[in-house]
Amino acid sequence: MELDTFLYNLHFDTDKLLSSDSQPDWEDAPLPYKLYRGLPEIPLTADVPLTLKGREVNSIPSLEEFGHYLWYVYGLTRYSQVAFIEGTEEKPTVSYAQLFRRFVPSGGALYPNELYVYLKLEDAPEGVYHYDVAHHRLLLIREGNYDSYLSRSLGNRYNLSDCFGTVFVSTVFWKNFFKYNNFSYRLQGLDAGVLIGQSLEVADRMGFSTRVCYQFLDRSINHLLGLSEQDESVYAVIPLSIYNVDQFKIEKNISATELSREVPLIKHVTYNRSKRVIDYPVLKEINEASMLEATHSFVNIKKQDPLNNAFGTELILLPFTEAMSYDLASVCRERHSPDIDFMIGKVSQTTVSTLLNETFSFLYQNDLDITPGNHDIGLNLYGTFYNVEGVKDGAYAYDKGAHALRRISMGDFREYMQNCLTMPIVNLFQVPLCLHVVGDKDHYKKELGYRGYRIQQMEAGILVQRLLLTACALELGGHPLLGFDSNQSDELYGVNSIGKTSLIQIPVGPYRPRVWLKGSLNS
């Protein structure tokens, strides 16, 4: 399949990505976590703190503290069982689903991403580790100091000798391809972004300085981690420090092929449970096309304000509210994705103001736009509003600069949005806010080629996680959805004419407690 057509179908014609006979074999499903065999292990304590309080920002964390960071970012946090009632009233049948959950949402709870870390802590051997989620431990993949190697893989833009650790977010293609087929590529970038967003939130609470690197020499990074690029590839690199992670001028003449020769090839035994893995040639092809072979391909992008101010001359200025302060740990425990549990209720204008303002208040450091003082995520939120105090029912765009809602069209669009769903798992008649993350259709293709697509999806995921956490802190629920017709939402918002599209949909509103059996997995 031609890759431009593939990316178009991911958003606008998803039926072409699924064959009629593609049914997942749940009996042969892969595990939602990667297992290594025979590697040296460092157990991490399961006695994690129930609150995330500030720590001494000038001190390098202990191994115990870093274990807390990993658990709050991506650990197994809850076991749950949900009952599904099917059949007729006369002959109902009940089935049950048991799932291990984490604090971040994931499409189908399949968690296609993995975490690796390069650590330089006093109480652990220096080297590269895999975070073994299933056992909450670190497994040593490659021992030694790789500051120079990693710095050059990032274009020598950062002084990694000042960093106590570096996090690598990878994607294991098969983990959700087995269910979603080629549509999994869209999910993989968003899932990675949500995970990055959670890592930034936890790092901020723990006093770590971070910078998200989307541009790096893929083959040298994958080589260091011992990954087979046919199965798994790194999507983002996040240096961690107690100092500011400053960015310098890119060194342009570093080659991934030459760099990889400096460290020996390693191969470790892994297990994923599936006895039959179906090939995914399109995912391999686009992953190959997205790779950066040399640092001369690294670029800087000047992001523009994603809102076209020509839309809607009428503004609803939102009240300015004080910055929220909440316990992230408590919010993480409460957050889940309601579906049939949404219930309609009045939402105050102050709540909407806080939700939107807080979602965009977390400006993160990255390697795309190095303009001093500009760390904008380059995306925006549009949405349909119903039963919101002081806001007439209608479709709006959020104007970040003015902290206002810019009206696009008036009316109750709940039925319209319900009809847009291709997988109607949420009753949008019960949802007051139906929000969409909106971004450019060309997804940085001019500057970054096919790599730009997955970067845009990751940035959307970061924004979604921030939105979900803020909503939960406001006692609202949010449910990220990709099962919607973006052509219809784009038509409603009128964004086609300015080269933008809806990337993901998030219904937000009050919800009733879910009927389920759940238990915490930490002591």
MARSE-220681 format. One record per residue (C-alpha): residue in one letter; x, y, z. Coordinates in steps of 0.02 Angstrom, whole numbers, plus 50000, padded with zeros to 5 digits. Layout:
<recs>
AXYZ...
</recs>
This chain:
<recs>
M500005000050000E500635017449958L501075025750123D500185042250090T498605032450053F498875022150210L498975037750320Y497445045250234N496445029350266L496965029350449H495905044950475F494635046250336D494275028650270T494675016350408D493615002250333K494964999850201L496224995150336L495244980150399S494894964550299S493174956750324D493934940650390S495154948750512Q494544942450680P495764942450827D496234925550896W496034929051081E496634911751128D498304916151048A498364934351101P500044941751152L500354947051331P500104965751367Y501884966351434K503554960351369L504474946551463Y506354943551454R507174927451510G508824925051598L509334943151630P510054950051793E508634957651893I508454971752019P506814970552116L505884986752150T504854989152306A502974987252292D502784998552443V502435014052339P501845030252419L499975033652413T500305052052378L501535060652261K502285074652362G503715085852309R505475079652344E507175088052359V507425094152181N509315095652205S509585077452251I509765062852132P508375050152168S508725033752252L508325017452163E506795015852276E506165033052223F506475029252040G505465013352061H504025023952124Y504195034651967L504105019351853W502605012051944Y501605028151934V502065030151751Y501725012651685G501594999651823L500184987151845T499054996351965R497384987351968Y496544970951931S494744972451876Q493314961451823V491834967951724A490234958551685F489404959451514I487564954551498E487044948451326G485604938651251T483774942251286E482814946851442E482114929151447K483804920851421P485194932751473T486984926951466V488364934351570S490194934851522Y491654942151617A493224951351567Q494744951551682L496054964751650F497644971351727R497564990151714R498795004451726F498575022851762V498635027251577P497245022951454S497625011551307G496615006051156G495814989551204A496904989151361L498264981251254Y499704992951304P500814991351148N502225001851224E503714996551329L504865006651442Y506765005351445V507915015951551Y509755020451550L510185023051733K511635030551830L511115028452011E512205024152161D511235008652212A511155000152041P512454995151910E512625008351775G511805002751614V510255000051509Y508734991451585H507014985351535Y505604989551654D504794972551686V503014978251718A502374960951762H503564959251909H503934977751947R505804975751927L507244981151817L508134968851702L509914973151651I510054972851461R511764980751438E512964986251575G514115001351559N514195020051532Y513425025751367D513365044551392S514375048251235Y513465035451129L511745041851179S512245060151165R512815057350986S511225047450947L510285063250997G511395074350889N512505080051034R511155092551084Y511135087751268N512415084951404L511845067851462S513245067151590D512125078651693C510665066551680F510415052551806G509335043051683T508565042251510V506875034451471F506505025851304V504705023351249S504575009451121T503155001351025V502944982551005F501974981250842W501134964450868K500404968651038N498924977850963F499094973450778F498354956350821K496694964950861Y496674981250762N497664975950608N498404990950514F497325003150613S498484999050759Y499765011350688R498665026050735L498385018950909Q500235015750938G500725033950921L499295039851031D499655026651164A501475031751164G500965050051185V499815046251332L501245036751413I502425051451382G501125063251455Q501015052751613S502905051851628L503005070851618E501675073051751V502515061051872A504245068151837D503595085651874R502905080052042M504545071552085G505625086552039F506415079251882S506845090251733T506345082351567R506445085151381V505545074251253C506635069651103Y505695064250948Q507225065750835F508605053050861L509585040050765D508355025650771R509525011650726S510865016450851I509565017950991N508715001550946H510424993350931L510904999051106L509294991751177G509484975551078L507814977750988S507334969250826E506644983350717Q505464971150632D504594968550800E504874984150904S505575001750886V505885016650999Y504695031350972A505335044051100V506835047051212I506655056951375P508225062551471L507945064751659S508955076451767I508855086751926Y509535101351823N508805109551668V509035098551515D509745112151402Q509775110451213F511275114951105K511605116050919I511385099750823E512985091050766K512575087150585N513785073350533I513375058550646S512845042250563A511795028750645T512725015050550E514425020950607L513855023850784S513095006550801R514794998550765E515435005250932V514434993151039P514204974451008L512584966950948I511554958851086K510094946851074H509034941751223V507674928651238T505924935851255Y504174928551270N502504935651212R501364919951218S500744920751037K501144904850941R500664912450774V501174930250731I500394937150571D501514948150464Y501204966950460P502164973150306V501384990550302L501894994250482K503654988350445E503734998950289I503135015050372N504275012050521E505745010250402A505215025950306S505095035750469M506865032050528L508245045150535E509895038550470A510985053550510T510885069250615H510875080650462S509025075550448F508615083450616V507585099350600N506845113450702I505005117550674K504205134250710K502455129550767Q501025140950724D499465144750825P498285130650769L496715141350786N496125151250635N495445167250712A494315169950562F493135157150638G491725164850735T491735183150775E490805179750937L491905175851086I491375169451256L492735175251373L493005162051507P493305167151687F495105166251742T495365153751881E496815150051996A497995135951951M497365119152012S498255109752148Y497845091352167D498655075252222L499155066552061A499205049452145S497405050952204V496805056952034C497715042551947R496835029952059E495125037552022R495335040251835H494535028051715S493625029351550P491725029451573D490685023051428I488885018751471D489175026951641F489055045051579M487545054651644I486985071651588G487205085951710K487465104551715V489285109851696S489795126851761Q490755139251656T492095139651791T492335120851772V492525122451583S493735136951607T494815126951727L494765111451618L495365120551462N496615131751548E497435117651647T497505106351494F498595118951403S499565125551552F500815111251555L502115116951428Y503375103351399Q505145104251332N505445095351167D506665095051022L505495101450887D505305120050920I506825127851005T506135145651000P506555152851171G505045152851285N503945143651159H503485125951210D501735125451135I501075108351090G500435114850921L498685107350938N497005113950994L495325108351061Y493665110350972G492045103651040T490165103251051F489445110151213Y487755106051289N487015111551455V488515122151503E488155137051614G488315153551520V488715144951354K487375142651222D487285125151150G488395124050998A490085120150921Y491595130050979A493475131650960Y494535135751111D495565151551087K497065148951200G497735166451180A496125174751234H495585160551350A493905160751265L492705150051166R492525155250985R490805150350921I490725140850757S488895135750752M487395135750869G486305120850913D486185104451005F487405093050913R487275077651024E486295067850893Y487525073350758M489005067450862Q488135051150907N487875047650721C489725051250692L490215036450800T490765021250702M490845011250864P489445018150975I490095012651144V489645029451224N487925037451234L488355055251184F486595061151228Q487205059551408V488805069551380P488875088651396L490605090951318C491175081651163L492945087651129H494115084650983V495995087150973V496275096150807G497925097050713D498665099550540K498265086650406D500045087050341H500725082050514Y502465089750491K502715079550331K503665093450243E504935094650384L504985076750450G504245065550316Y503265050550379R504025052450552G502975068150572Y501375057850580R501855047850733I502555063450817Q500885072350794Q499975057350866M501135057151017E500855075751047A498975072651037G499185058851166I500125070451284L498705083051272V497385069551299Q498215063151458R498325080651529L496485083251488L495965066751568L496915070051729T496205087651742A494435081351709C494615068351846A495255081451968L493655091151928E492625075351963L492225072951779G492545057851670G493375057251499H493425043251372P494645044451224L493865037751063L494485034250888G492885025950829F492155041650751D491975048850576S493235063050569N492525068850402Q490895073450488S491685082050638D492865091550522E491365097250420L490475103450576Y491995113350634G492425119450459V494255114650480N494445106250310S494665123150226I496185127150335G497045110350315K496635103350487T495745087950552S495085079750710L496375067750780I495445060250929Q493775062751016I493555064151206P491805064751280V491905073251451G490575074651585P489835068451749Y489675049651770R488965036951891P490045024151981R490445009051874V489854991751926W491444981551933L492574971652046K494274979452064G495774978452177S497384988252196L499034979652152N500174989152270S500504985952453
</recs>
